Amino acid sequence: MKDIFAEVLQNYVTESKQDLAKNSHARFIRDNIPAKIFSVLQLNSNQFKIQASPGQGRWTEVPWIGIFDRDITETATRGYFIVYLFRADMSGVYLSLNQGWTSIKLKFGAKEGRVNLQKLTRGWQKILSSTLNDFSFDQIDLKAIGENTNLPEGYEMGHICGKYYDANMLPDNHVIIDDLRSMLSVYRELKGKMHDLSTEKTNDFILAGDQTGIFDIDEKDDELNHLIITPFGSSLELQDSPAVFHKPKQSDGRGHKVNHIKKQINDMRIGLAGEKMVIEYEKKRLIDEGRDDLVAIIEHTSQEKGDGTGYDILSFDKNGNRKYIEVKTTVGGEDTPFFITDNELQFSILNSDNYTLYRLYEFNAKKRTASFYILEGDMTQAIKFKATTYLTDEFI
């Protein structure tokens, strides 16, 4: 293994000035390196694919050696894999647990794709943190300065963890082999955390976790996660508000075992999905009203500024006036009561001319639908509230 790295690091820059098609150094990278790694680690070729690339059609600035678990992916364009990445100036090589940038870019576009790839990286670092004693989370720098730096940039953003070997101080062969075996163990750990071995489902789960702050839950709701990440095509149907709210059942005095943490997690995710649906609804409304210019400045305030502002979404009416929207979502019916914080209540009083509450009910993640009604203005004038919790003040 050490001799492989030395061969590439010492000769790549010189050889890359020659024609790629018939170059012996390029053949060494493509053919000899995968065979050598298979031989040294005794990997099963039915389970793993190893590919090394000096470029296609022309020399790449950053040559790489990829190790792919066939259950996950067989290409560096999608999924998760182990890869050796050589710096463009051949000053060193990285051992990296990485992920496909091309598929993320195709799904979300370049701008949003960059943001989401970095979120996926941070998510995996949190999920795998307890198993990464041997590897670093430090960012990598591939020193790419050529015309096509898109792929090197993707590798840099998609780097989850790894180790750097300086060209002038390559470690002993047994160290390099042990490091790769350790990385294969981390790769197996990642595989075990995947949802149905599906990259898309797993990415949705992690991106939803990034938005809720929750990554480690046992039940991964595919439809709900996918709605949170890609709310496009969801449908809201406006209805009249109910005359009265359904009163909750009184306790029978007997204890009931409730997983409050799990319920809170699910409620948070449903709430976030509801907010995403309202944003899509507001975008369509503004477009229908001929105010396309306002769509780009709708703000998901609860995500961008956090809780505590008193509302979830900043939108606009057709005249360009601000519209503060609070979203309350339930899988229950229209007459299901909802909680409102004192902060939200006070904000509605102070901003009664611009405050709107969207109550989403009969929420269905699989169908991507919900019904809703709208309440406007000072909520103390729109609804009668019942106190459900109390704060200590002084002793009697």
N, C-alpha and C positions, 0 to 999 in steps of 0.2 A: 504493500500500500504506500509506504513512504517513497518508493522508487517511482510509482505512478505520479504522485504529486510533483516530485522533483523533475520528472521528465516534462510535464506540462508547464510548470512554473519557469523552467530554464529555457524552453525552446519555443513557446507559443508565439511570443511577440515576433520573433524572427520568421518563423514558419508562416505566420498569417499574412506575410507580404507576398507569398507565393500563391499560385493557383490552387484553390481548394479542392477541386474535383479529383485530382490525381495525387494529392499530397500524402506522403507516408505518415506524417505526424497526425493528420486528420484521421487516417485509417486506424492509427494506434489508439486514438481517443475513442472512436466509434466501436471498434471491434475488440481490442486487447483489454481495455479497462473493464467493460462489463464481465468478460470471461474471467479476469483476474479476481474480481470481487466475488463472483459466484464461487470460485474455487476456494478462496480464503475463508469465506464465511459458511460454505456448504449450504447455501440457500436453496430452497425448493423452487425451481423455475415455474412450476404450476401455480405457486402462490405469489411469487415475486417476479417483477419485470425490472431489469436494469438497463438503462439507456444512457449513453454519453454523447454529447453533441458539441462539435466545434462550429456548428452553424449549418444552415441549409441554403444552398445557392451561393452564399458568401460567408466569410468568417464572422462568427459572432464576437462581440466585444467581451462578453462574459461566458466562457465555456462552462458546461455543467455536466454533472453525473447524477442522474436521478434513480432512486430506488422506490418502486411503486408496489404497494400491496394490491394485487389484482381485484380483491374484493371491494376496494375503495376507488381506485383509478388506475389507468395505464398511461396517463399523459400528464404533463406539467401544466396543461391549460386549465385543469379543473381538479377538484378534490384536494386531498392532503397527501404529502409524500416527503421522503427524505431526499435532500439534494446537497451535493458538494458544489459550491459556487466559487469560481476563481475570480479574483479581482481583475479588473481590466488592465491594470499596470503590472499584474503578476507579482505583486508584493506579498500575496498570501492567498489562502483558500479557507472558505467557511464550510463547516458541517452544519446544515440547517434543517430543522423541521419546518416545512413550508406549505403553501397552499396556492391553488391556481388563481391567477389574476385575470386571465382572459375571460373566463366564464362569468366572473363577478362584473367585469366591465361590460360585457354583452347584456347582462340582466339589468343593471342599474344605470348604465352610462358611465363615462369616465369620471365625472365630477363626484356623483354620489357613490360610485363604485369605490373610489379611493377612500372615502369616509367609511364605508361599510367594511372594506377589507381591513382597515386599521381596527375597527370595532371587533371583527372576527379574531384578529390577532390578540387583542387584549382579553377577549373572552376566553380563548384557549389557554392563555397564560394563567388566568384565574382558575380555570377548571383543572389544569394539570400542575398547578403550583406545588402540590405536595410531592410530586414524583420527579421534580426537576433539579435535584441536588447537584447533578453533574454538569448542568448546562446553564447558560446565561440568557437573560431576557434582553440584553443590550442590543440596540439597533445595529444593523450591519451597513457597511459602506462599500459598495462594489466599484467605486472609482470610475463609473461609466460616464464618459463625456462626449461620446460620438453622436451621430445623427439619430440613431434609434436607441433611446434610453428608456423606452416604455416598458420593455420586459425586465431589465435590471431594476427599474423603479418598482415594478410589481413584486419582484423577489424581496426587495428591501421592505416593502410594506407588509408582505405576507409572512415574513420571518417570525416564527413563534418562539423558538429557542435554538441554541446551538453553541458552537465553539469555533474559535478562530485559530488557524495555524499560520504563523509567520514564515515566509519563504526562507528566511535566513536562519530560522530556528525550528525546523520541522522536528516534531517529537519522534521518539523511537517507534518502530513499526508496531510493536505490541500495544503501545498507548493508542495509536490511531485505530487499531482493530478493536480494542476494548471500548473506545469511545463510540464507534459505530454500533457495536453490540448493545451498548447502553441506550443509544438513540433508537434502535429497533425496539427495545423494551418500552420506551416512551411512545413510539408509534403504535405499538400494540395497545397501550393504555388509551391513547386517543381513539383507536378503532373501537374499543369497548365502550367508549362514551358516546359514540355516534348513534343516531336514531335510525334504526332499520338499515344501517350502512348506506344511508342516503345523504349525499353531500347537501342537496337542497334543503331537505328537512332539518338537517343538523345546523346548517347556516341560519335558517329561519329561527330555530330554537335559540341560538346564541345571540342573534341580532335582537330578538324579542327580549332576551335576558339583559342585554345591554341597556335597553330602554326602560326596563322595570327595575334593574339592579339585582335581578334574581337569576342565577345560572344553575343552581343545583336543586332541581325538582325531579321527582320520580316519574310523574306522568307528563309526557310531552304531548300537548294537544296540537296536532298537525294543522287543523283548519284555523285554530285561533292564532297560532304563531304566524301562519302564512298571511292571514288577514292583517295582522299588525305590521308586517313588513311590506306587503303589497296590497294596500286597501283599494286599488283601482278596480272599478267594476262593482263595488259594493253599492247597495241600494237602501235608501231611507224613504219611508212613506209617511208624509205628514198627516196627522189626525187631530181631532179636537181633544182638548184636555178632559180628563174625567171629572165628574161632578164631585165625587168624594174618593178618599183613599181607603183601600181595604185594611181593616185593622188586623195587626199581627195576632196570631194565636197566643193566648195567655199560657204561661208555664203551668204544667200540671204538678209542679213541686218536686218531681223526680229528676234525678241527674241524667244528663245525656252526654255521652262522650262525643266531642266535636274536635276535629283537627283544625284548630283556629288558624294555625300558620298556613296550612294548605288552602283553607278558605280565603284567607287574606291574599295569598299569592294569586289565586284564580280571579278574585275580585279586581285586583290591580290590573291583571292582564285584560280582563273584559273591559274595564274602564278605559284602558289605553286604546284598545281596538275601537271602542265607541268614539273616542276623540278623533281617531284617524278617519273614521267614516264621516264624521261631521265636517272635517277639513275638505274631504272630497266633495261633499254636498255643497259646501260654501264656494268652492272653486267653480262647480257647474252653475250654481246660481248666478255668480258674478259674470260668467261668460254669457249666460242667457240674457242677462240685463245689459249686455254690451260693455261691461267693465273688465275686459281682459287685462287691462293695465294694472288692476289691483290684485290679481291672482297671485303674482310672484311675491307679494309682500304680506300675504297671510302668514301669521306667526303661530306656531304651536308652542304657546307660552309655557305650559306646564313642563315641556321637554327642554326648551331652550333656556328658560330662566328658573325652572324648578317650581315646586309647590310653594304656596304662601302669597302668591300675587292676588288671589281672590277670584281668578278665572282661569280657564284652560286654553282658550284660543282667542287671538286677536284677528278679527275679520273686519269687513267694511260693508256699509249699505251702498245702494246704487249711486248715492250722491258723494261717496268717498268719506262719509263720517265713520268714526271708529265704532266697532261693535264688539263688546266684550262678551264672550260666550263661555258659560259654564256647562259641562256635559255630565249627565248622570245616566248610567247605563245599567240595565237589568235584563236578565233572561225571563223575568216574570211578566205579568200582565200590566196593562195601563194603570191600574189602580194600586200598584205596589208602592208603598211609601219609600222615601229616600232620605238619606242623611245629608245635612248641609252644615258646614262649619260656621262658627261665629265670624271668622274672617271673610268667608264668602258672603255671608249675610250682610255684614257691614259694608262690603264693597258694593253690593247691589243697592244699598241705601244711598251711598255717596255717588254712585254712577248710574242712577236710575234711568236717565235719558238714553244710556247706551248699553244697558245690561240686558242680556238674554240668557235664559236657561233652556237648554235642549234636553228633554227627558226621553231617552231611548228605552224602549221596552220590547219584549218578545225578540230579544237579540238572538240571532242564529249564525254562529261562525261558519258552519258548513255551507249554508245557503248565502252567506254574506249579506244578510238582510236584517232590518229592524224597523219597527214603526216608531214614531216620535211625535211629541207635541211641544209647543213652545210657550214659555212663560216670559214676560218682559217686565222690566222696571224693578222697583223695590219689592223684593220677595216677601217682606213682612206685610205688604198690601195685597199680595197675590195668593198666599198660602197661610193657613194656620199651622203653627208648629207645636210639637209636644217635646218637652225636655226629657232626654233619656239618660244623661249623665250629669254629674254634679262635681264641682271643684271646691275643695276645702277652703274656708275663709278664715274663721277664727273659732276658738273654743267657747262653749256656752258656760 
